[in-house]
């Protein structure tokens, strides 16, 4: 990882006195263009980061994850393919504001995160994280969630409804919705596992405006039963994918 020029490793954050040198300067000092910056949070092997960068050379993509061993795969692909619009940042998502200035990011992808069924504040679409995203996103920037989890999808959908947010796209079965365009057909390692086991993929994308206080939904949402076992277990036969 240390040898890859597209990788920045700050697993424990940055020293406040020094700061991160590219904060507010990603366009000028790293990408050398004015194209939109798109983040993939919890990027894993970086399938979306690299896949989107291939399709959209006019945009810039940064994969963020704390686990460098996974990220190494995508970083090597970006290096080998000479993708100048790709970077990887090894750090905690909670530290986003250390690395990006207000309004510096145009779009955020969240691909197959842990649904955190017992810990609201740890869900990557909770009000805690949405407030964090607003500190780096431009006003009205898009948040895109792709998940196999009925729980996380339902929670996110209810949160948008409660707060008067109108999704740009909202489907509980992406690959039977007619919406699976070239972007959405980029598949992560875990996504392909879920598809091979017969699970449906959910997708919701919504704009995140500044200034409005967001509220948490209080609805009781059934938990994902297959996650009570290993990540590879199917849901019970005949069990509904939607609460």
N, C-alpha and C positions, 0 to 999 in steps of 0.2 A: 504493500500500500504506500509506503514511503517513497517508492520510486515512480509513482504515477502522478503526473503533473496535474491531472484533472481532479485529484483527491485532496481534500482538506480535512485533517483529523483534529478535532477538538472535543474528545469525549467528556471532558470535565469542564467545558466552557472556556472562556478566555479571561485573561486578567483585566479587570476593570480599567486599570490605568493605561494599558496598552490598547485594548479594544481589538476588534477584528479588522484588518486593513481593508477588506473588500466591502465592509458594511457601507451601503450607500454608493458604492463605486463598482458594483458588479458589471454594469454596462461598459463603463469606461476602461476599467483596468483588467478585466478578465475576458469578457465576451467581445469587446471592441465593436459593439453595435448597439442600436437602440431597440432591438426586438424585445417583446414581452418576456418576462421571466416566469417560468412555471415550476412549481415545486411538486415533487412526489414524496409524501411523508410516509415513513415506514417502508422505504423503497425495496427492502430485501435485496434480491439479485439485480434490481434495476431494470426489469423488463419494460416497464412503462417509460422510464426516463430515456432509455436508449431507443425504444420503439418510436416514441413520439418525436425524438430528435431526428431520426431518419426521415420521418414523413414531413416534418416542418422545419426546414433549415432556417427559416426566418424567425423562429422563436428560440428561446434559450431554456434549457431544462436542467434542474438541479435535484438529484436524488438525495434524500436525507434518511439516515438510519444510524442506530448506535452500534450495530453489529458489522464490523468491517469485513469479516470472513464472507458474508453474503454479498456485500457491496462490491467486493473485489471482482466478481464475475462481470458485472455491468461496466465497471471502470476499465477492465481490460478490453472489453468489446469496443468501448468508445475510443480507447487509445488505438487499437488495431484498425479501426475503420476511419480514423482521422476525423472524428466528430468534434468540431470546434465549438459546437453549441451545447456541450454537456459538461456538467461538473457533479461531483459527489461530495457531500459534507457529512462527516461522521461526528454526530453529536446527538444530544437529546432534543426532541421536538419542543419541549418546554423552554428551550433556550433560543428560539427563533429570533427574538428581538435583539439578541447579541450579534446576529449575523446579517440581518436585513433591516434597512431603514424603513420608516413609514412610507407606504405607497410604492415600494420598490418591486413588489410581487404582483403579478396580474391574475394568477390562477393557482389553485391548489388541488392536487389529486390525492385521495386517500384510498389506497388499494388493499383490500382484504386485511384490515387491522383486527386485532383482538377485540371482540365486542365489549369486553369488560362489563359483563352482566351484573356484577355485584358492586361495581365501583363507578358511580356516575361521573365523578370528576376526571377519571382516567379515560373515558370514552372520547375518541378523537373528533366526534361531532357534538360533544356536550357544549353547554354555554361557556364553560371555562375555556375550552379550546377555541371556540368560535370567537370569543373576545380576544384571545391571543392572536388568532389569524388576522383580525381586523387591524391589529397594530402594525402589520407588515403588508397587508393587501391594499391595493387601490380601492377606492370606494366603489362598491358594486362588483368587485372581483368575484370570480366563480369558485365555488367549492364543489368538488366532484367526488362522490363516494361510490365505490364499487365493492360489493360484499356478497358473500354466500350466506351471511347470518340473517335469518328472519327477524331476530331480536333487534339487531343494530339498525337494520333498514326501517323497521316499524318505529323504533325510537326516533330516528332522524326525521322520518315523515311526520310524526306527531309534533316534533319540535318545530318544524317549518310551519305547520298548520297553526299551532298555538301562537306563533309570533308573526303571522301574516306574511310569511315569505312564500312567494310563488315559485316553485321549481321550474327550471327550464325543461328538465326531463325527469320523469318519475315512473319507474317500472319495476315490478316484482319478479319479472321473468324476461330478462334482457334478450336472450337468444331466441325467444318466440314472440317478440314484440314488434319486429320489423324495424327496430331502432339500431340494430347492431351494425353500425357503419364501420369504416376501416379503423377508426380510432378505437372504438369499443371492442373490436375483435383482437386487439393486442391482449395476450393472455399471460398472466403471471404463472409461476410454477404452481402455487397453491390453487389458483383458479382452475387450471387444467385437472388437478386432482379432484376437485369438487365436481366438475363436469363429468369426469369419468365415472364418478359414483352416483350420478343421477340427480345431483342437487341443482337447483335453479340459481341464477346469478341476479342479484338486485342492483339497480343503479339509480341514483338520484343526484341531480346537479342543480345548484341554486345559487343566486347572487347573494352576496353578503354586504349589506349596506352599513355604513358607519353611523354612530350616534344613538341608535335605538337600544334600550335595555332589553336583553333577551331573557325569557322565562323558561324554566325547565318543565316539561310535561310531567304530570303526576299520575298518568295512566298505569295500570298494572299490565305489564307485557309478558306473555309466556316466554320462558327461557328456551334456548335452543337445546333440545334434548340430546342431540348427537354430540354436543360439546361436553356432556357429562362423562363421556368416554374419551377415546383418543380422537385426535383431529380427523382421523380417517373413517370414523364410523358414520354410517348412514342414519338418517332419521328413521323412526319406526315406520314400517310399511303402512301406507294409507294415511299417515300423519300429514296434516296440512302444512304447507310451507309458509302460509300467512296466518297470523293470529286472527 
